[in-house]
Amino acid sequence: MVRIAVRTITLNVYKVDNQHMLHYIRDKTAVPYFSNLVWFIGSHVIELDKCVQTDEEHRNRGKLSDLVAEHLDHLHYLNDILIINCEFLNDVLTDHLLNRLFLPLYVYSLVGQEQVSGPRALCCRQSGIERLVVQWSSLGAAPSPYRLLDEDRKISPQVSLYLLSQVFLIIHYQPLVNSLADVILNGDLSVCVAWQVCGAWRVCGAWQVCAARQVFGV
């Protein structure tokens, strides 16, 4: 009930056509709130995957159904925010979703360990996720996605494919969907990270990212 109330309030606030208020939200709360939201969804995905991997005898179908339903609810909430079409809020949320959830957790989990060890896969990672780390580092004080790249922060390819299918089914914000599809189909992570990192940095300011790091430890 509390979560529903919070989401209803935030959506209603984002819909208010008052530029001064929206700029205040952008400057003061967008980065911490979206950082926390994306981290929470990522942790929930890890829990969902563990439920799938440990339920070999299919005894926890009820729990699994609840976890899937909750994840789909998260996606619908994200879509509700994005379709409001508040450009600078969408820039911040899109950056967080791509660079802290969809790419490092969903897409990276599609790469098997034997592929990771190969030279072609290593080149792909360097041109994508690792290049993103270099870009962030060049900005001075930015969170590292490697927190999600450890083996215990990967999910099974089957779960990843299912979750990605739900992302494409539920989320209708074209810049996000198109960037994610481009990464998956073309294997080039650099196509979507450059303008989003620079754009989010320009919109929010370096001091806000530093504040988010202090609050959430990212």
N, C-alpha and C positions, 0 to 999 in steps of 0.2 A: 504493500500500500504506500509506503514512504517513497519507494523508487518511482512508482506511477505518479505520485504527486509532484516529485522533483522534476520528472520529465515533462509533465504537463506545464508546470510553471516555466521551465526553461524554454520550451517551444513557444509558449505565448509571449514571453519576453522577446525572443528572437524575431517574432512576427511584427512587433511594434515598429511603426514607421517613424522612428525618431533617431536621426543620425547621431546626435550627441550621445544618446544612451547607448546606441550600438557601438560607437567608437570607444566609449568607456568600457563596455564589455570586452571589446577586442583588446584594449590596452591593459586591462586589469585581471581578467578571469579566463580568457579563451585558452591560452596555452596550458595553465595548470589544470583546468577542467578537462580538456580534451586529452591531455597526457594521462591523467588518472583514468579516464574512461577507456582509452585504448589499452592501457596496462591491465585494467580489470578484464576486458574482453579477452586479451591474450592469455591471462591466467585461467580464465574459464575454458578456453579452447584446450589448454594443456590438461585440465581436469577431464574434459570430454574425451580426449584421446586416451587418457589412462583408463577410463571406464571401458572403452572399446577394447583396448589391448588386454585387460585383465579379466574380461568377462567371456572366457572361452566357452563356457557352458550355457551362455545366454540366460543367466539368472537375474541379471540386473537391467532387464528391459525397461522397467518402470523408471529407474534412475536415469538411464540413457535417454529415454524419451523426454524426461524433464530437462535434461541438460541441452538437448537439441532444441527444444521449444524455447528455452531461455536464450540460447544463442541467436535464434531467428528473431526473437524479440529485440535483442541488441541491434541487429541489422536493420530492422524496421525503424528503430529509433534514430539510427544514424541517417537512414534515408529521409526521415521526417525533417531532420536538421538540414540536410543538403538541399532538399527541394524547396526550402524557404528562399533559396537563391540570394542569400546575403553573401556577397562575393568575398569579402575579406575573412569572414568566418569560415566559408567553404575552403579557402586557401589553406588556412591553418589546419582544419580537420582533415583535408585531403592529404596534406603533408604528413600528418601523424599516422593516418591509416596506411598509407603506402610505405613509408619508411620505418615504421615501428611495428607494423602488424602484418599487412598483406605480403610484402616482399620478404622480410627476414624470417617470418614464421610460416606462412602458407606456401609461398613460392619456393623458398629455400628447402622446405621439407620434401618437395618433389624430387630433389636431387639425391640419388643414392650415394652411399659412402664410397662405392667403387667408382662412381662418376666424379666425386669430389677429388679423389686422389689422382685422376687422370690429368694430363697437361691441358686438354681442351677445356675441361670443366674448370680447371684452375684459372685459365685465361678468362673464361666467362665470368667467374666470380670476381676477378680483379677488375674487369671492365664494368662490373655492376655494383655489387654490394661493397666491395673493398674500395672502389673508386668513390663511392658515396662517403665512406669514412674519411678518405683523404679530403674531399670537399668540405665536410663538416669541420675537420681539423683546421683547414685553412681559414675558417671563419672565426676561430679563436676559442669559443666555449660552447660546444654543442654536444648533445647526448650521443652516446655510441650505440649502434644497433647490435653490437657484438654480444650484448647481454642476452639477446634472443638467439644467437647463433650457436650456442653450446649444444651438445648432443641431447642434454636433458631438456632443452627448449625446442626440440624438433618434434613434429607429430608424424604419424604414419602417412605415406602418400595417399592411401585410400581416403583417410579422413580429410586430408588437405584438399583433394579433388572434390569431395562432397561439399566442403565449406566454401571453396571457390565457386562452385556451381550456384550455391545459395547467394553469394555476393552478387553474381551477375544477374540472378533472377530477381533479387529484391532491390538492389541499389540502382537508381536511375539517373544519377548525376554523371553526365557524359564525360567530362574531363577525367574523373576518377576511373570510370569503367574503361574508357579508351586507353588510358595509360597502363592499367593493369593488363588488359588484353594484349597490348603491344609487347609488354615484357614477356608474357607467356608464349605468344606466337612467334616472336622474333628473337627471343633470348637475349635482348639487350636492355639491361636495367638502366642504362644511362639515358634512355629516351624520356624518362618521366621524372628523374630526380633533380635535374639541374634547375629547371624553372621553379619547382616547388620548394626546394631548399632556399634558393635565393629569394623567391617571392615571399615565403613565410618569414624569412629573416628580415626582409624589408618591411613587411606589414607589422610584425610583432616587436622587433627590436631585440638586440642581443641581451639586454638586461633582463628581459622577460624569460628567455630560455635559461639563463643562469638562475633566476628565481625558481623556475620549475625544477631545476636540478636539485636545489636545496630542499624544496618541499617534498619531492617524490623520490629523491635519490637516484635519478636517472642520468 
